[in-house]
Amino acid sequence: TEFLQKWFYVLPEVAYENIHASYIYNCNSWVREYTKFHDRILAPLKSNRKLIFIEAPTRLNDFIEPEHQKLPGATLSLDEDLKVFNNALKLSHKDTKVSIKVGPTAIQITSSEKTKVLSHSVLLNDVYYASEIEEVCLVDDNQFTLTIANESGPLSFIHNDCDNIVQAIIHIRNRWELSQPDSVTVHQKIRPKDVPGTLLNMALLNLGSSDPSLRTAAYNQLCALTATFDLKIEGQLLETSGLCIPSNNTIFIKSVSEKLATNEPHLTLEFLEECIQGFRVSTIELKHLCLEYMTPWLANLVRYVY
């Protein structure tokens, strides 16, 4: 409030008189709350015709010639290569209908109904860049949460295609992380003792994939893993080409995990740590599978309590 008052005090009256128009693009929820909080100070701007809210860069062409706009590249790129998911519901004290737009560098949450900002009817558009996304979590088939840096809490959404939305958000977040050469390594280093547990989780998780080729590769990886590290599985696994692994093989995956949990308890910590790492970014189906094959290992944790 103090700085806002100084702004109006320092800027001379003639400056306001000479302003032809002020264009506001991507008005977001923060602007709405800020103007509400400073309603008394900003009262002179209400319904001011010099204040024009723009909902798309193309709308600016109605007022300013494109060659004179000089908009930043980051602003223009927001509307490129978008995956748009309409008819979503943002959950809060007042649920609102929104569209979720996932682009190469950011996610946009656009309200479907206009709201009042300084007495103007505006479609709010919250832009969250990949660098601001801390976590995205699939709650169930129809709901997911999004944790954004500097937000008071996770944002919750309902949509019929949550799995694809979550995967799209994870993709842009991972791509941003890989583009940061000077940042701290995102993926933890694998120590030699971590290798069996890491590869075991990879094999069991991919055995539950919907891709038949990936299931076969995961089975052969499991065979190679047990042979290389001499893991004791009762029964014989045979590595072969042309083998068809059915998609409904949960019982087989659980039985392998149960035998290894009993016969190779020294892998417990590394295996469970890798399960937890992969759980967050897995689909809802694979999360259920992960919980099932993790369960037999939990009993081994008593070995590490002193």
C-alpha angles and dihedrals in degrees: 000000000000094000092044091054090048090051092057091043097049098042107080122236091244089064091062092046092054096049107107096188141337116216120204117196125190096011104195140195092268091059091050093051092043093053090047091052092049094038095134096050094044095044093108089061095057113119089355107162091212088067109082123180115211120203098184134022090239089062088062088065088072089066108024130034110249094239090057098048099080093188116181116261090237090059095049093046091061090081096046126102094356127178103208123201111187130193097037123152122223109209119220139116084303113029112224133195112240144167118234115215119188116194134173094275108015148023120232126203107199121188115233094211127053122247133193121266114171087342091302120120106240139174106225118224119190112198119200117184121217090250089061095052109101100171142352118196131186108223095183139322092297106030138057137169129223122203114203127188113257093012116126093236145341118304114232126208138181121210138145092238101046095139093061092043092052093047091050091051092047089051095056091043092052091046090053091049091051090051092060105088095171097047127101112276108276098205118059117244116258113234119209092254090053094060100086094045093045094049092043093056090045091053096045094045094048091048084070094053121123089227109091093204091053091048090053092048090049091051091051089047089053090051092050091045095053091047096046097047096031093238113184111238116165104233129026130284114202121201111217144149124247093028117149115218111196119231093231094066099122092121091055092048092049092048092052091048092048093051093048092046088056099040101034106035092153088076093060102101096042092044095049092045090055091046090055092047092054097038095075095058098038126106118257091258093052091045089060090048092048091053091051097052093039093057099077090056096055092077089062092064091084086073089068097050113101 
